[in-house]
Amino acid sequence: MSKHIRHGRGSVRPYVYGDLELPKFVREVFGAKEIEHHDYPSGGAHIEAAIGDSIIVLEAAPSFPSKSGVTKNSIYVYVPDVDAVYKRALAVGATSISAPEQKPYQERACGVKDSFGNIWYISTYTGAGAGKHVRNGFGCVRPYVYGRRDLLAFAKNVFDADELELNAVAGGFHVEYQIGDSVLIAVGMDPPYAQATLSSIYVYVKDVDAIYKGALENGATSITPPELKPYQERQCGVRDSFGNTWWISTHAD
């Protein structure tokens, strides 16, 4: 078990915002199981939930979406039956972006937007080894981040990401990275590029101070410098030059 990672797995976790109904949405749509819950004095909550082999961080606020500075998210989720999950999402208030359809990259996929503004791309892998339903074999929940072509360099230089797969798309690329025990999806295009939804991502590292320094050296700006948090983590926050927010942390018992 990696001691610098809370709950020992999930180096990279989507960080998703919503109101107090958000935990119910991920539970009813994706079968999420709550593994940690911290209530705030304000009435909101910080929740960690497991979906398959992945962990997702939920930030539920009673005043959402009036909370300032919130970055809404785009999240990629692999499921065994994309049609069934799409139907459940619509039944609990999500709106359709695209109905399930077979994609040229060997996936049956769809997209929905929840009532909090987060976008969920839902997919079942249909290519080689498709019985496992997850592309590249692990990480059924993956952050989906946006940027220019140099987003590739940012992920490699800051987090030592290993490229698993790179696919050319019109005007840019779609790439899958491995960071620790997790997979992250990045989409980049030359300006002007679509950035209707940017992401907020939680990343566990062994040395938060070193990663924070490296992020600033690679063009990120500081949101908060590394500091000890009451939930036993040393944490910082940065925003990359593409607009994505990265919460970087080392868990300390």
GUZATOR-645225 format. One record per atom (N, C-alpha, C): x, y, z; residue in one letter. Coordinates in steps of 0.02 Angstrom, whole numbers, padded with zeros to 5 digits, always signed. Layout:
<atoms>
XYZA ...
</atoms>
This chain:
<atoms>
+00042-00060+00000M +00000+00000+00000M +00044+00062+00000M +00028+00112-00043S +00066+00174-00045S +00044+00220+00011S +00089+00234+00057K +00070+00272+00117K +00056+00345+00103K +00082+00371+00046H +00070+00442+00032H +00002+00453-00002H -00036+00398-00013I -00101+00402-00046I -00156+00384+00004I -00204+00427+00011R -00260+00413+00056R -00298+00352+00030R -00311+00305+00074H -00345+00241+00058H -00302+00195+00015H -00238+00214+00002G -00191+00168-00029G -00198+00156-00103G -00244+00189-00137R -00252+00180-00209R -00283+00242-00240R -00272+00249-00305G -00299+00306-00340G -00254+00367-00336G -00196+00364-00368S -00150+00421-00368S -00182+00484-00396S -00224+00475-00447V -00258+00531-00479V -00333+00520-00474V -00367+00572-00448R -00439+00565-00436R -00476+00626-00463R -00532+00616-00498P -00574+00673-00517P -00599+00708-00454P -00605+00774-00457Y -00628+00815-00401Y -00690+00851-00425Y -00749+00828-00403V -00812+00847-00434V -00854+00890-00386V -00884+00943-00413Y -00924+00989-00372Y -00999+00981-00385Y -01038+00996-00333G -01111+00995-00339G -01144+01016-00275G -01210+01010-00274D -01246+01026-00212D -01252+00963-00170D -01295+00963-00120L -01300+00907-00074L -01330+00845-00106L -01355+00851-00167E -01381+00793-00204E -01327+00757-00244E -01267+00786-00248L -01214+00755-00288L -01197+00684-00266L -01189+00670-00200P -01175+00601-00180P -01229+00551-00203P -01291+00573-00202K -01346+00529-00224K -01339+00515-00298K -01320+00565-00338F -01313+00556-00410F -01261+00502-00425F -01201+00507-00396V -01149+00458-00412V -01166+00389-00384V -01204+00387-00330R -01224+00322-00302R -01275+00288-00347R -01326+00324-00369E -01380+00294-00408E -01360+00280-00480E -01316+00322-00508V -01297+00312-00578V -01240+00262-00585V -01188+00269-00543F -01127+00229-00552F -01117+00178-00497F -01164+00172-00450G -01155+00124-00395G -01098+00142-00349G -01083+00206-00341A -01028+00228-00298A -01040+00209-00226A -00986+00190-00191K -00989+00173-00120K -00947+00222-00080K -00978+00256-00033E -00944+00306+00006E -00893+00273+00053E -00831+00298+00053I -00780+00269+00096I -00754+00319+00147I -00771+00384+00138E -00751+00434+00187E -00795+00495+00179E -00813+00525+00236H -00860+00582+00235H -00839+00632+00288H -00828+00695+00268H -00811+00749+00314H -00861+00805+00306H -00900+00820+00357D -00947+00876+00355D -00912+00941+00370D -00932+00994+00336Y -00906+01061+00349Y -00954+01098+00396Y -00929+01145+00436P -00973+01185+00479P -01025+01224+00438P -01008+01238+00375S -01054+01275+00331S -01114+01233+00309S -01110+01168+00320G -01164+01124+00300G -01148+01081+00239G -01093+01094+00207G -01072+01053+00150G -01032+00993+00172G -01002+00958+00125A -00965+00897+00141A -00910+00884+00090A -00857+00852+00114H -00803+00826+00072H -00808+00750+00077H -00818+00717+00020I -00833+00646+00020I -00786+00610-00029I -00762+00551-00010E -00726+00509-00056E -00767+00445-00067E -00775+00427-00130A -00817+00370-00148A -00781+00326-00198A -00792+00260-00193A -00762+00212-00239A -00811+00194-00295A -00786+00196-00356I -00823+00172-00415I -00778+00121-00449I -00795+00058-00444G -00752+00006-00472G -00684+00008-00439G -00630+00012-00479D -00562+00012-00452D -00536+00083-00440D -00580+00132-00443S -00559+00202-00439S -00592+00238-00380S -00562+00294-00361I -00590+00336-00308I -00603+00405-00337I -00660+00434-00319I -00679+00500-00342I -00691+00544-00281I -00669+00607-00285V -00678+00655-00230V -00737+00700-00247V -00783+00707-00199L -00843+00747-00209L -00843+00806-00161L -00858+00864-00187E -00864+00925-00146E -00936+00949-00151E -00976+00937-00099A -01047+00953-00099A -01059+01015-00056A -01087+01067-00085A -01099+01130-00049A -01172+01149-00051A -01202+01169+00005P -01273+01187+00006P -01287+01248-00037P -01237+01292-00049S -01247+01353-00086S -01228+01347-00160S -01208+01287-00182F -01187+01276-00251F -01245+01298-00298F -01233+01333-00354P -01168+01348-00383P -01142+01418-00367P -01167+01449-00313S -01145+01517-00298S -01074+01520-00270S -01047+01462-00249K -00979+01460-00222K -00930+01486-00274K -00891+01536-00255S -00846+01568-00303S -00786+01523-00318S -00760+01530-00378G -00699+01494-00395G -00707+01421-00413G -00769+01397-00418V -00780+01326-00432V -00762+01311-00505V -00725+01259-00515T -00709+01233-00582T -00751+01171-00594T -00796+01173-00641K -00835+01114-00656K -00792+01065-00695K -00816+01004-00699N -00773+00949-00722N -00799+00912-00782N -00752+00877-00813S -00768+00829-00865S -00735+00763-00844S -00774+00711-00837I -00751+00648-00808I -00767+00591-00857I -00720+00544-00865Y -00729+00487-00909Y -00738+00425-00865Y -00793+00388-00876V -00808+00330-00835V -00821+00269-00878V -00784+00215-00866Y -00797+00152-00900Y -00846+00110-00859Y -00896+00082-00893V -00946+00041-00860V -00958-00022-00902V -00985-00076-00870P -00999-00137-00909P -01055-00129-00960P -01104-00084-00946D -01162-00076-00990D -01178-00002-00997D -01149+00029-01048V -01157+00101-01057V -01229+00121-01068V -01269+00080-01101D -01339+00098-01114D -01379+00101-01049D -01367+00054-01004A -01404+00053-00941A -01385+00113-00898A -01321+00130-00896V -01298+00187-00855V -01323+00253-00884V -01323+00259-00950Y -01351+00318-00983Y -01424+00328-00963Y -01462+00275-00964K -01532+00278-00946K -01541+00299-00873K -01500+00272-00828R -01504+00291-00758R -01487+00364-00747R -01437+00388-00784A -01417+00458-00777A -01474+00505-00796A -01507+00492-00850L -01563+00534-00871L -01621+00530-00821L -01630+00471-00792A -01685+00462-00744A -01676+00503-00680A -01613+00520-00664V -01600+00558-00602V -01581+00631-00618V -01599+00655-00677G -01594+00726-00690G -01539+00749-00736G -01497+00705-00762A -01446+00726-00810A -01478+00739-00878A -01445+00779-00918T -01468+00792-00985T -01418+00761-01035T -01443+00739-01092S -01402+00705-01140S -01359+00754-01180S -01295+00737-01188I -01251+00770-01235I -01248+00730-01299I -01240+00665-01291S -01242+00619-01348S -01265+00551-01324S -01309+00519-01363A -01335+00454-01345A -01281+00401-01358A -01288+00342-01327P -01238+00289-01338P -01232+00271-01412P -01170+00267-01436E -01158+00248-01506E -01089+00217-01511E -01079+00176-01561Q -01014+00146-01572Q -00965+00196-01600Q -00906+00202-01569K -00856+00250-01591K -00802+00215-01632K -00766+00252-01675P -00714+00222-01716P -00654+00198-01675P -00647+00220-01612Y -00591+00199-01570Y -00611+00141-01524Y -00658+00099-01548Q -00676+00036-01516Q -00708+00046-01446Q -00753+00093-01443E -00792+00102-01381E -00864+00118-01400E -00910+00096-01358R -00979+00118-01362R -00986+00171-01307R -01000+00233-01327A -00994+00288-01279A -01053+00337-01285A -01062+00374-01231C -01113+00427-01229C -01088+00483-01185C -01125+00538-01183G -01108+00593-01139G -01169+00623-01107G -01165+00641-01043V -01220+00673-01008V -01193+00731-00966V -01235+00780-00952K -01218+00834-00907K -01265+00830-00847K -01236+00827-00786D -01278+00823-00727D -01307+00892-00711D -01351+00895-00662S -01386+00957-00646S -01340+01008-00613S -01278+00987-00596F -01229+01032-00564F -01181+01062-00616F -01186+01039-00678G -01144+01066-00731G -01085+01023-00750G -01071+00969-00713N -01016+00924-00730N -01034+00881-00791N -00986+00867-00833I -00997+00825-00892I -00967+00756-00879I -01006+00704-00894W -00985+00635-00885W -00985+00600-00952W -00926+00578-00975Y -00921+00537-01035Y -00920+00464-01011Y -00968+00425-01034I -00979+00357-01010I -00967+00309-01067I -00929+00256-01054S -00907+00213-01110S -00899+00141-01089S -00908+00097-01137T -00890+00026-01131T -00841+00010-01187T -00783-00013-01169Y -00732-00031-01218Y -00752-00094-01255Y -00748-00093-01322T -00770-00149-01362T -00713-00179-01403T -00652-00158-01391G -00595-00183-01429G -00566-00246-01400G -00501-00258-01413A -00468-00319-01389A -00471-00324-01313A -00489-00382-01289G -00497-00391-01217G -00557-00355-01190G -00608-00348-01232A -00666-00307-01214A -00706-00333-01156A -00698-00396-01137G -00736-00422-01081G -00723-00385-01017G -00666-00351-01013K -00650-00312-00952K -00679-00242-00954K -00705-00220-01010H -00742-00158-01022H -00703-00093-01009H -00641-00096-00986V -00601-00036-00971V -00541-00033-01019V -00533+00022-01053R -00477+00031-01099R -00412+00033-01060R -00362-00003-01084N -00296-00008-01051N -00300-00043-00983N -00357-00077-00970G -00358-00126-00916G -00371-00102-00845G -00363-00037-00830F -00374-00014-00762F -00391+00061-00762F -00419+00083-00706G -00439+00153-00700G -00506+00166-00732G -00560+00140-00700C -00625+00146-00732C -00653+00218-00726C -00626+00259-00682V -00644+00329-00679V -00582+00371-00691V -00584+00415-00739R -00525+00452-00760R -00540+00526-00769R -00498+00570-00741P -00505+00641-00756P -00496+00653-00830P -00531+00703-00856Y -00530+00718-00928Y -00510+00791-00933Y -00448+00806-00949V -00423+00875-00946V -00410+00903-01016V -00414+00969-01020Y -00408+01004-01084Y -00349+01051-01086Y -00321+01061-01145G -00267+01109-01152G -00243+01114-01224G -00185+01146-01231R -00152+01150-01296R -00107+01089-01304R -00069+01087-01357R -00025+01030-01368R +00028+01024-01314R +00047+01081-01283D +00098+01076-01231D +00071+01052-01164D +00006+01036-01161L -00020+01000-01103L +00017+00934-01094L +00038+00903-01149L +00076+00841-01147L +00140+00850-01106L +00176+00904-01120A +00238+00917-01084A +00226+00932-01011A +00172+00967-00995F +00156+00983-00926F +00146+00919-00885F +00106+00873-00910A +00093+00810-00874A +00156+00770-00864A +00198+00767-00916K +00260+00729-00911K +00310+00761-00864K +00319+00827-00870N +00370+00861-00831N +00352+00867-00758N +00288+00878-00743V +00267+00889-00673V +00255+00824-00637V +00217+00778-00668F +00195+00717-00634F +00230+00654-00659F +00279+00662-00703D +00315+00604-00730D +00268+00554-00762D +00219+00579-00798A +00168+00537-00830A +00198+00495-00886A +00173+00433-00891D +00193+00388-00945D +00136+00384-00997D +00152+00396-01060E +00102+00394-01112E +00082+00322-01128E +00018+00307-01124L -00008+00241-01140L -00033+00237-01212L -00063+00292-01235E -00096+00290-01300E -00104+00361-01325E -00092+00372-01389L -00101+00438-01419L -00139+00430-01484L -00195+00467-01490N -00236+00464-01549N -00244+00535-01577N -00232+00543-01642A -00241+00608-01674A -00315+00620-01684A -00336+00682-01671V -00404+00704-01685V -00399+00768-01725V -00455+00791-01751A -00453+00851-01793A -00424+00910-01753A -00367+00935-01775G -00337+00993-01744G -00298+00980-01681G -00289+00917-01662G -00253+00905-01599G -00243+00832-01584G -00254+00813-01520F -00239+00746-01498F -00284+00725-01441F -00288+00659-01431H -00321+00628-01373H -00269+00579-01346H -00248+00588-01284V -00195+00547-01257V -00215+00519-01189V -00192+00458-01174E -00203+00428-01109E -00135+00421-01075E -00132+00444-01012Y -00071+00442-00972Y -00081+00397-00912Y -00026+00368-00889Q -00026+00335-00824Q +00015+00378-00776Q -00015+00393-00719I +00019+00428-00664I +00009+00384-00602I +00063+00353-00579G +00056+00306-00524G +00012+00248-00543G -00040+00236-00503D -00086+00180-00516D -00150+00204-00552D -00148+00262-00584S -00208+00291-00614S -00197+00309-00687S -00252+00320-00722V -00250+00342-00791V -00286+00409-00797V -00256+00454-00835L -00284+00521-00847L -00290+00530-00923L -00346+00559-00945I -00357+00573-01016I -00347+00647-01028I -00308+00664-01079A -00297+00734-01097A -00317+00745-01170A -00351+00800-01181V -00371+00820-01249V -00340+00888-01262V -00303+00895-01317G -00271+00958-01332G -00278+00977-01404G -00285+01041-01417M -00290+01067-01485M -00253+01132-01490M -00232+01149-01550D -00201+01214-01561D -00254+01268-01554D -00237+01326-01526P -00285+01381-01519P -00315+01400-01587P -00379+01419-01590P -00424+01416-01532P -00448+01345-01519P -00451+01325-01457Y -00473+01257-01440Y -00533+01260-01393Y -00573+01207-01395A -00633+01205-01355A -00614+01196-01282A -00641+01239-01238Q -00629+01231-01167Q -00693+01247-01128Q -00748+01222-01154A -00811+01235-01121A -00812+01206-01051A -00779+01150-01041T -00774+01120-00976T -00702+01105-00960T -00676+01136-00908L -00609+01121-00884L -00615+01079-00822L -00559+01054-00797S -00562+01004-00745S -00527+01025-00681S -00547+00992-00626S -00515+00998-00562S -00494+00928-00542S -00429+00918-00531I -00401+00851-00523I -00363+00847-00458I -00370+00792-00422Y -00335+00780-00358Y -00281+00729-00371Y -00218+00747-00355V -00162+00702-00368V -00121+00692-00305V -00110+00629-00287Y -00066+00612-00231Y +00005+00601-00256Y +00053+00632-00221V +00123+00626-00239V +00164+00613-00175V +00226+00590-00184K +00268+00576-00126K +00297+00640-00095K +00308+00691-00136D +00339+00753-00111D +00301+00812-00140D +00250+00835-00104V +00207+00888-00129V +00245+00953-00141V +00296+00967-00100D +00333+01030-00108D +00372+01030-00174D +00403+00972-00190A +00441+00968-00252A +00396+00973-00313A +00338+00941-00311I +00292+00943-00367I +00263+01013-00376I +00248+01046-00321Y +00223+01115-00323Y +00274+01160-00358Y +00337+01154-00339K +00390+01193-00369K +00396+01178-00444K +00392+01114-00462G +00396+01094-00532G +00338+01120-00572G +00278+01122-00542A +00219+01147-00578A +00228+01222-00594A +00253+01261-00545L +00263+01332-00558L +00316+01343-00611L +00367+01301-00611E +00420+01307-00661E +00395+01289-00731E +00339+01252-00734N +00310+01233-00798N +00248+01274-00816N +00245+01335-00788G +00193+01382-00810G +00130+01386-00770G +00123+01344-00718A +00064+01347-00676A +00068+01407-00628A +00011+01430-00604T +00009+01483-00554T -00018+01453-00489T +00004+01482-00434S -00015+01455-00368S -00086+01476-00349S -00123+01427-00323I -00188+01441-00290I -00176+01443-00215I -00143+01392-00189T -00122+01390-00119T -00055+01354-00115T -00007+01379-00076P +00057+01345-00069P +00048+01283-00024P +00097+01238-00023P +00091+01179+00019P +00082+01197+00093P +00033+01166+00126E +00021+01176+00197E -00013+01114+00225E -00005+01104+00290L -00035+01047+00323L -00109+01059+00334L -00150+01011+00315K -00223+01016+00321K -00247+00977+00382K -00306+00993+00409P -00331+00957+00468P -00349+00885+00454P -00354+00865+00390Y -00371+00796+00373Y -00309+00756+00356Y -00253+00773+00388Q -00191+00734+00384Q -00161+00731+00314Q -00161+00788+00280E -00129+00792+00216E -00090+00858+00211E -00033+00856+00178R +00003+00916+00159R -00016+00928+00086R -00045+00987+00073Q -00079+00997+00009Q -00066+01067-00018Q -00068+01071-00084C -00065+01135-00118C -00112+01134-00178C -00121+01192-00209G -00163+01196-00269G -00130+01240-00321G -00133+01219-00384V -00106+01260-00439V -00156+01258-00497V -00152+01309-00539R -00192+01312-00601R -00143+01313-00660R -00150+01264-00705D -00105+01263-00762D -00123+01318-00812D -00080+01328-00862S -00091+01383-00909S -00150+01370-00955S -00180+01310-00952F -00238+01293-00993F -00303+01303-00955F -00299+01316-00888G -00358+01330-00848G -00379+01274-00802G -00348+01214-00807N -00365+01159-00763N -00336+01172-00693N -00372+01150-00642T -00349+01157-00573T -00324+01090-00547T -00265+01090-00515W -00234+01030-00489W -00225+01038-00413W -00256+00993-00375W -00247+00991-00303W -00197+00935-00290W -00139+00952-00262I -00083+00906-00255I -00071+00894-00181I -00064+00829-00162S -00064+00814-00091S -00021+00753-00074S +00005+00754-00013T +00037+00695+00016T +00001+00679+00081T -00024+00618+00086H -00059+00597+00147H -00009+00576+00199H -00016+00601+00260A +00028+00584+00316A -00013+00562+00375A -00004+00499+00397D -00041+00474+00455D -00021+00513+00517D 
</atoms>
